[in-house]
Amino acid sequence: QVQLVESGGGSVQPGGSLRLSCAASGSIFSINTMGWYRQAPGKQRELVARITNGGITNYTDSVKGRFTISRDNAKNTAYLHMNSLEPEDTAVYYCNADLRPRPRSGWYVYWGQGTQVTVSS
């Protein structure tokens, strides 16, 4: 089975920084795209950032210039470096991965359990 485990969430003051980690483990042959999503209270889950196997990144407009997504393929891990955090960034952040669990198997989407990020004074 495949597991995605997020870590690094917490509470920070406005202007602070956090680094989230997402470690994928289990039956993994290869990982295509990894991404970070978030869901604030009363709102729909939204894409924050994503990164392809080749390192191409995309960000939602509200985090451009503040957040950076990266990945370590050797560790099957994705990161989200968050700087200049704002109260509006408060949400549960979820890791997402599109991966192939076995050679020549299909590609499947997996989700982590989420990690809370709270930005307040």
ABEGO torsion letter per residue (X at the ends): XBBBBBBGBEBBBBGBBBBBBBBBBEBBABBBBBBBBBBBBGBBBBBABBBBAAGBBBBBAAABGABBBBBBAAAGBBBBBBBGBBAAABBBBBBBBBBBABBGBBBBBBBBAEBBBBBBX
